[in-house]
Amino acid sequence: MPGTSPRKPMKNWLLAAAVAALYLLHQDVWYWESARPLVFGFLPIALFYHGVYSLAVAGLMWALVRYAWPAHLEAQLEAGDAADGEPPEEARR
Amino acid sequence: MIPALVVFLYLCVVLYIGIFAFRRPGGTGAEGYFLANRSLGQYVFLLSLFGTNMTAFTILGSAGHAFANGVVTYGLMGSSSAFLIPITLYLFGTRVWALGKRHGFMTPVQMYRDRWECGHIGTAIFAVQATLLVPYIVIAVMGGGTVLNAVSGGVVPYWFGGLIVAAVVMSYVFFGGMRGTAWVNTFQTVLFLTFGAAAILFIGVSIGGFPAAMERLAGNPESAPLLTREQISPRFFFSYMLIPLSTIMFPHISIFCLTARRMGQFRKTVIFYPLCILAIWLPCTFLGLAANAMTDVPGIESKLEARAELAADAGDRTPAETADLQRAAAGDDVIILMLEHYAPLWLAGLLGAGIMAAVMASDSQILALSTMFTEDVFAYYGGKSRFGSAVQVQTGRLFVVLIALVAYAIALQAPPGIFGIAVQYAFSGFTTLLPLLVAALFWRGSTKWGALAVVLWTAATMTAVAVLQAVVAAPPPGTVVPIWTVGGLDVITRTPGGTAVLGYMPVLPMLIGSSLLMFVVSRLTPGPGAATLRRYFPAAAG
């Protein structure tokens, strides 16, 4: 995630913090022994929580794609930076 | 018999799609056959990648796990995968794609050989990856035999069902290569998403609504714990979160990352992947849980009786009797039993086809193994330069036939339990190999000796866990057998489901060990030359 603007490092830190937060939020010990409430009348609360968690992950991935996409990888390819050299033939013979 | 006919019709459609549909002229070279000329579009890339991961183990296994363990299944396997698989695709998959596009790599081993300037160490990586992948292919053939036998009401014997599945998969992988496989996986994913939703509606209406079923479970002291996670320790739950890290290390996934036409194809994939998991895994978990309330289904009732007997005082029960009870209580077929009982015949057939789709996800693994063999062994050791590219592709095709035949032969002989366990090993093993990919992509200081240490550590720890579990029999549910105790603290224990280290899954110390070995051994040994480092880290080289 290379930064091209002064605000980008801060943005990257925020996104990294969001990733860490979602990792921690997966360990939801607070619903460990609770079955109720049954959300919509049939979904035990822990199952509902992890369903919502999956939606939150999709939101996080959207943010990563929108704000921290590693576009430099494709840009390097398009710029034809193979000038640095090709791998030795033995590697992919 | 109608469901079986629908499944056979489905197999014919799959054969047509895999062999004839979407063929393109000029795609006959090695890149065309093994990587679809790196030209897959974004929707095929997303649906096929998801379909590749949606195996018999995940679909039937998740419902069976939820039947026995309750709601914890989705947190263990579903939401953890929803988080970690897209993250690893975003962090590692995009970089693997870029390196493959730039340097022409067709397998991860080619990248490791080039990155660390090594030869035979790459072959060692190939050997460990291939060993971990084979049980997956075998279990798919076994699953095919079981499903066809079940949906035909026993008319199609297990051996014939397995033979049909092996032959169909072998045919479209043989003729269609990566493009045929990708389109078949796309079709299978769409099928499962569409008819899975219909099945849930039918079952929900048939049992008088899910709220009533959940209330029945909550009101019964024996089944109420299934609506919570009190039977699983938070340590186990935490360490299970490492298992989805294995996904990007599975060769069929990392090779699939090389098939995207542009890196932009990863964008929609990483965003929609968690939603696909939610759409398929959560209903499978919920249906597995709800099956506990469906005591009017004869097959399910007998499973519940076997479980109750297991939970009762073991008394003078022999290990063989315990094993028989565990098999009788296993819930891998609860979804099939529910469909047979509640869904109309046409829907049961379509869902049977959908489940068959999941069972047949071995196609990508067979193709990946063939790609690895032809590129990392045949071509690397002079076969391509001696015989040419056309012979290389023919060798890959012959290898596909060989793998399918060997998998079928093993599936006929082996008891089911063995490969269920072996698949569990595969997840831990590939997670333990993760430092290879992280170091290759992000750490200039990593060396081939560090890579070798990771490979040897993975092989040694996998063997140790396998031997321990073979020597010490699984204790009854709710109990553990201490293996190594220090000062009153149980360090290693044999649990009903496997092995624990300080209460965590073995994958945690295995991953910590491989990460440390990569770091320490790399610091002590010389790395690759400056020219190689410049190609991998151009910005850092200035």
Chai-1 contact restraints between the chains, C-beta under 6 A:
chainA,res_idxA,chainB,res_idxB,connection_type,confidence,min_distance_angstrom,max_distance_angstrom,comment,restraint_id
A,Q27,B,F238,contact,1.0,0.0,6.0,A-B,restraint_1
A,V29,B,P234,contact,1.0,0.0,6.0,A-B,restraint_2
A,W32,B,R229,contact,1.0,0.0,6.0,A-B,restraint_3
A,E33,B,T228,contact,1.0,0.0,6.0,A-B,restraint_4
A,E33,B,E230,contact,1.0,0.0,6.0,A-B,restraint_5
A,A35,B,A218,contact,1.0,0.0,6.0,A-B,restraint_6
A,A35,B,L227,contact,1.0,0.0,6.0,A-B,restraint_7
A,A35,B,T228,contact,1.0,0.0,6.0,A-B,restraint_8
A,L38,B,M214,contact,1.0,0.0,6.0,A-B,restraint_9
A,G41,B,P211,contact,1.0,0.0,6.0,A-B,restraint_10
A,F42,B,F210,contact,1.0,0.0,6.0,A-B,restraint_11
A,F42,B,P211,contact,1.0,0.0,6.0,A-B,restraint_12
A,F42,B,M214,contact,1.0,0.0,6.0,A-B,restraint_13
A,P44,B,V71,contact,1.0,0.0,6.0,A-B,restraint_14
A,P44,B,L227,contact,1.0,0.0,6.0,A-B,restraint_15
A,A46,B,V71,contact,1.0,0.0,6.0,A-B,restraint_16
A,L47,B,V71,contact,1.0,0.0,6.0,A-B,restraint_17
A,L47,B,Y74,contact,1.0,0.0,6.0,A-B,restraint_18
A,H50,B,Y74,contact,1.0,0.0,6.0,A-B,restraint_19
A,H50,B,G75,contact,1.0,0.0,6.0,A-B,restraint_20
A,H50,B,S79,contact,1.0,0.0,6.0,A-B,restraint_21
A,G51,B,L282,contact,1.0,0.0,6.0,A-B,restraint_22
A,Y53,B,S79,contact,1.0,0.0,6.0,A-B,restraint_23
A,S54,B,S79,contact,1.0,0.0,6.0,A-B,restraint_24
A,S54,B,A82,contact,1.0,0.0,6.0,A-B,restraint_25
A,S54,B,P274,contact,1.0,0.0,6.0,A-B,restraint_26
A,S54,B,L278,contact,1.0,0.0,6.0,A-B,restraint_27
A,V57,B,A82,contact,1.0,0.0,6.0,A-B,restraint_28
A,V57,B,F83,contact,1.0,0.0,6.0,A-B,restraint_29
A,V57,B,P274,contact,1.0,0.0,6.0,A-B,restraint_30
A,A58,B,I271,contact,1.0,0.0,6.0,A-B,restraint_31
A,A58,B,P274,contact,1.0,0.0,6.0,A-B,restraint_32
A,A58,B,L275,contact,1.0,0.0,6.0,A-B,restraint_33
A,M61,B,P86,contact,1.0,0.0,6.0,A-B,restraint_34
A,M61,B,V270,contact,1.0,0.0,6.0,A-B,restraint_35
A,M61,B,I271,contact,1.0,0.0,6.0,A-B,restraint_36
A,W62,B,I271,contact,1.0,0.0,6.0,A-B,restraint_37
A,L64,B,Y90,contact,1.0,0.0,6.0,A-B,restraint_38
A,V65,B,R267,contact,1.0,0.0,6.0,A-B,restraint_39
A,P70,B,T94,contact,1.0,0.0,6.0,A-B,restraint_40
A,L73,B,A98,contact,1.0,0.0,6.0,A-B,restraint_41
A,E74,B,M263,contact,1.0,0.0,6.0,A-B,restraint_42
A,L77,B,K101,contact,1.0,0.0,6.0,A-B,restraint_43
A,L77,B,R102,contact,1.0,0.0,6.0,A-B,restraint_44
A,D84,B,R534,contact,1.0,0.0,6.0,A-B,restraint_45
A,D84,B,R535,contact,1.0,0.0,6.0,A-B,restraint_46
A,D84,B,P538,contact,1.0,0.0,6.0,A-B,restraint_47
A,G85,B,A531,contact,1.0,0.0,6.0,A-B,restraint_48
A,G85,B,R535,contact,1.0,0.0,6.0,A-B,restraint_49
A,P87,B,H103,contact,1.0,0.0,6.0,A-B,restraint_50
A,P87,B,D114,contact,1.0,0.0,6.0,A-B,restraint_51
A,A91,B,Q110,contact,1.0,0.0,6.0,A-B,restraint_52
A,A91,B,R113,contact,1.0,0.0,6.0,A-B,restraint_53
A,A91,B,D114,contact,1.0,0.0,6.0,A-B,restraint_54
A,R92,B,G104,contact,1.0,0.0,6.0,A-B,restraint_55
A,R92,B,Q110,contact,1.0,0.0,6.0,A-B,restraint_56
A,R93,B,A379,contact,1.0,0.0,6.0,A-B,restraint_57
A,R93,B,Y380,contact,1.0,0.0,6.0,A-B,restraint_58
